[in-house]
Amino acid sequence: MSRHFDAKPARERRPSANPWNSLTGTRPTSASLSQRERDPDPVSSQAGMIDSQSFKTPLAAHFTITALAPSASLAEAICAHWREYLMEGTELGFLMLSTCFFGTLLYGNDSPLNDLSLSRGIRSLLMGTAIATTTFLIIRSPFGRRSGAHFNPAVTLAFLWLRRIHRWDAICYVVAHFLGAVVGVLIAHLFLGERLSSAPVRYLVTLPGTYGRPIAFIAEFVLSGLLMGIVLYSSNHRQLARFSPLLVALLTIFYFALGSSISGFSVNPARTFSSALFAWIWQSIWIYLSAPCLGMLMSAAIYIKRMGPNRVYCAKVFHDTQSACPFPCHFDLLFRKT
């Protein structure tokens, strides 16, 4: 049975002389508001909170929206969303821990798996499965549900270009990604020591494969674009939204099976930076800092061109109906009956 949608932010319940809350950009319901104020354009208004009208949805949706107002300062952003920043850093730190541990297990000289004489292709498939499982668990975790599960600066920049995340949130997310990745590799080093730092593992640093730098750049560009395309098409589709974590995980397995021998597989600037920092190998670092960002921006542009600017409802990779949302969210529109 359908229930009414309730996206009223917590701060909205406090009486205020100003219809707009200066910190979160939320506003109270009022019959005196114009039609444009009551139902702003989902994309053109960066802090456009939907009015707390009742929309029909097949889900019991009772999440709060705490998006920043366009004029919010950095201090206000940190005050409102410091938890989300910590969550994003923790998510990428956990991903790097998983990458280092499974990479050492599959590629290390002292690995017990060496007795199985696994081929390079099988090792890549197993590595992809391990990272895909980790990615799936992060996206579905309470942290991922709350922060949006970007844990990738390129994803955040693409959503910034789409105007679905505030500029201060985007900056803090990216900083959290790089710091979290570095902390993750540091913790892995404390546990694994030389098994992680010595060849052939070397902190799982990403380097161009035998096909050279141009092919590595193209691979990172295309694979990053595919990842962003999967995120946008699935998370903004009524029937596919709940499957977005699974689709991203399946694509990750494909990445490792195809791209590990071409570019080392990154699609994440913070992931590459953290490994390069500890290995102190900066060869072709520009590929892994630029190609994922450009690929995801291109994918976002193609999506907008094909689907229209009003078809990006939120910046979350996976949007449940209980966790608070820190973005200018219109996820309810995905289920509005016309």
N, C-alpha and C positions, 0 to 999 in steps of 0.2 A: 504493500500500500504506500502510495506516495506521501512524503512528509514535506513540510515547508522547510525551505532553505533558510538558515540563520547564519549570516556572515557578518553580524554586527561586532565590530571590535570592542574589546573590553573598555577602552578609554571613551568610547562613544556614549557609554551609559552615564558618564559624569556630566552634569549640567554645565554649560559654558555659554558666556555671552557671545563668543565667537563661534560661528557655525563650523569653522575649520579648526581642527586641532593642529597647532603649529608643529608638533613633533611627528605624528603618525599620518597626517593627511586625512584622517577620518572625519566624518561629518554626520550630524544628526538628521533623522528623518523630519521633513517639514513640508507641509502642503504649500508653503509659500515659495519653495524652491522651484526654479524653472524646470521644464522638461529636460533640457540639456544637462542641468545640474543633477537631476534625479537619475539620469541614465547616460553618463558620459561615454564617449567612444572608448572601447577597450584598449586601444593602442595609443591614440593620439594624446590622451591625458596620462602623463607618467604617474601621477599619484591618484589616478581616477578611481576612487572607491565607489563601488556600486551602492545604491541605496538599499537599505535593509527591507525591501519589499519581499513578499513571499513568492518564491519561484518554485515550481513543481520540479521535483527531482526524485529519481528512484532510489536515492541513497539518503541515509540519515546524516545530513551534513550539518555540523555544528562547529566549524572551525572559526577562529578569529583572524582578522586581517590587521596587521600592524605596519603597513607600508609607510615609508617616510614621505612627508610633503616635499615638493620640489625645492623649497627654500631651506630645508633642514641642513644644519651644519654637521661637520664631522663629529663634534662632541655629542650632538643629539643622536646621530646615527649609532655611535658606539654605545651610548646609554640605552638605546632601544633594542639593538640587535647584537650585543656583544656575545650572547649565547650562541647565536647562529654562526658568528665568525669562529668561535672556538670549535663548534661542531664541524665546520668545513675543514679546518686544519686537522682535526682529529681523524676525519674520514680519509684524507689523503695520507696522513701518517700511517694509518692502518693499512692502506693500499700498498704503501712502500714497504712496510713490514712484511706483508704477504709476498710481495715481489722478491724481496731479498731472501726470505726463507725458502720459498719454493725454487727460486733461481739457484741458490746454493745447493739444494737437494738434487736438482735435475742436471746441473752443469758442473758442479764442483768435482775436483779430482778425487776427493776423499768420500764422495757420495756412495752409500751402499747400493744405489741403483746402477752403478757402473758394472756390476756383475751381470746385469740383465742384458748388456750390450744393446741398449735401445738406440734406434736410428735418430738422426737429427729431426726428422719429421715427427716421429712419435714424441720426442722430448718437447718439441714446439706445441704439439697438440695437448700434451699434459699440462704444460705451462699455461697455455691459453685457457684450459678448463679450470685450473686453479685460480687464475686472475678473474675469470668470468664469474666464478662462484663468489669470490671476494667482492667483486663489483655488485653483484646481485644482492648480497647480504647488506652491503653498505647502503644501497638505494632503499631497501626495504626496512632498514633499521630505524629506530625512533629518531636518531640524529639525521639520517637522510630524509625522512619524512618531514622533519621540521625545517631544516636549512634549505632543502631543495635538491640536495645531492649533486651539486655541480662537481666538486673536488677536481676541477680542471679549469685553469685560467681561461682557456680558449672558449669553453662553454659559457663562462660568465661574461666574457667580452661579446660573444654573439648575442646573448640576452640583453646586454647593455645597448647594443646597436638596435635591437628590436624594441627598446624602451620598455622592457619588462622588469628592470631592476634599477634602483636608484644609483646614481654615480658614486656616492660614498659607500653604499653597500658593495658595489662592484669592486672598488679599490680595496676595501677591507677584505673582501672575499679572496682576491688575488694575492694579497699579502699573506693571508692565512694559508692559502694553498702552498706557497713557497716555503713558509716557515714549517708547516706541518710535514711537508715532504722531507725537509732536512732533518727534522726531529725523528721521523720514522726511520730514515737510513741510519741515523746516529744510534738509535736504540738497537737496530738490527746488528750494527757493528759491535756494540757492547756484548751481544750474545754470541755472535758468530766469529768475530775477530778475523784472523787471516783467511779463514775459509771463505769469507765474503770479499776480502780485499785483494787476494792473490788471483792470478790468472788461472783459469779462463773466466772466472766470474766477474771480478773487478767491479763490484757494486752494481752489476747489471747495467753498465753504461751503454747508451745507445749510439751506434755508429753506422754509417752507410755500409751496405753489404757489397758483394762482389760486382754489382752492376753500376756502382759509382754514385756520386752525389746527385746528379740530375734525377736519376730514377728514384733515389731515396726521397728526394723532395716531392716528386710526383706521388709516390706511395703515401707519404704522410699527409699530403694535401687531400688526396682522394679518400683515404680511409677516415680522415677527420671529418670531411664533408659527409660521408656516409653515416658516421656516428651522429652528427648533429641532425641530419635528415631523419634518422630513425627516432631521435628524441622528439623532434617537432611534430612529425606525422603521427606518432603513436600517442604522445601525451595530449594532443589536441584533437583526438578522434574519440568519439563517444564509446565505440566498441573496443578500441585498442588501448585506452588510457591505463587500464589496470594491468596490461601486459608489458608496459614499457620497460620495467626492470628486466624481464625475461628476454625481450628483444635486444636490449643493450648487451646483455650477457652472451647471447648467442652470437652477436656480431663480434664480440671480443674474441671468442674462440676462432672465428674466421680470420680475424686480424692476425693472430699469432700464427695460425697455420700458413697464411699467405705472406705476411709482411715481416716476420722476424728475420728472414734471410735477406730481405731487401733493405730495410731501414733499421732493423733492431726493434721495431715496434715501440712507439712512444705515444703519439697523438695527444701528448700532455706536456706542455713546456715545463711545469714544475717537477714532474717526474724525471725528465731528462736532466734538468738543472741539478737536482739533489744528487743524482748518481755521478754526474760530472764533477761536482764539487768535491766529493769524497775521493773519487778516483783521480781527480785533477787531470782529466782528459777533456779538453775543450774542442777537440777536432769536429768541425762541421756543426757546432752548436747552433749556428744560425738557422740551420734547416729545421731543427726541432723547436725553436722558439717562434719561427715565422709560419711554417707550413700548416701546423694545426690551427692557428688563428685565422689564417687566410682561408683555409678549407671550410671551417665552420661558418665564417662570415659569408662565403659564397653560397653555402648551403642554406643559410638563413635568407639570403636575398632571393634565391630560387624559390624557396617556400612561400615567401611573401608574394612573389610574382605570380605563382600558380594558384595559391589559395586565398590571397587577399590579406590586407593588413589587420583585419579583425579576427583572424583565426589563430592568434597566439593568446591563449587565455591566462597563462601564468608562466613564471620562470622555473617552476619546479619540474624536475625530470619525472617524478612520480608524485602525484597529488592525491593524498587520501582525504577523508572527510572529517578528520578529528584534529589533526595537528595544525597549530597556528601557522599562518602564512605571512612572511615578511615582505612580500612583493605586492605590486599593484595587481591584485588578483581578480579574475573574472571567471574562475573555474565553473561557477554555477551556470554560466551561459551555455556551457557545453551540454547541459541537461534541460535547458529551458524549453518548454513546449511552445511551439509556434502554432 
